[in-house]
Amino acid sequence: MDRALFISMSGAKQNMLGQTIHANNLANATTTGFKGDFEQARSMPVWGETYPTRAYAMTENPGTNQASGTLIQTGQDLDVAVRGDGWIAAQNGAGETVYTRTGNLRVDSDGALRNSEGLAIMGNGGPIVLPEFDKLDIAPDGTITIRGVGENPNALAEVDRILLVNPDKSRLEKGSDGFFRVKGEEGVAPDAAVTLEPGFLEGSNVNAVSEMISMLSLSKQFQVQVKMMSTAEENQKSVERLLQN
């Protein structure tokens, strides 16, 4: 009874953890640039002083699905999507360099170029800060061109260039804050082969139907595990009654 109860109890807990991963993916099915997390389960022996006598189920998040999402046309000057492989370099509130594909950009009150996640977009020499402008264009290579306030229509100036990179996918890892970093590196060199699609946004790569099916499957498994715990309890009570007689 002890083994059955232990296995079913640990299995139910891991089913709940698996549901959490899929629920987070499903909740971000419409989030710009979101990359869904993978979920898998495997048996894990419990090691002690000698050989393992128990095994429990363990849910893991082995990585992130880095496939591109669908491009959505918006026609907005400050919306950009990374076409194919590559990332936009940015800086979080702690000053760390992180990588994102969320390209719905805005200019804050200080002139800093940020995305909807609040990340400061990196340029050639650090976070991009723009002077006041009447018109802004972002080229496919990330070059930012503006027409200053009150300037002639043909008075255009290049002010910076969005830092576009393409690090090795095997070295990218997703942090608990949802931002991507490169293992063991503070920064990555720019890659001229990475291009943007101005006037577009990249949608989430989450398949809502697949995530819902996974959640339903895990829910059924959880019910089975709970039933096993109930059966183990009933068996224990039956044994106690027999011993009393």
Buried (B, 14 or more C-beta within 10 A) or exposed (E): EEEBBBBBBBBBBBBBBBBBBBBBBBEBBEBBBBBBBEBEBEEBEEEEEEEEEBBBBBBBBEBBBBEBBEBEEBEEEBBBBBBEEBBBBBBBEEEEBBBBBBBBBEBEEEEBBBBBBEBBBBBEEEBBBBEEBEEBBBBEEBBBBBBBEEBEEEEBEEBBBBBBBBBEEEEBEBEEEBBBBBEEEEEBEBBEEBBBBBBBBBBBBBBEEEBBEBBEBBEEBBEEBBEBBEBBEEEBEEEEEEEEE
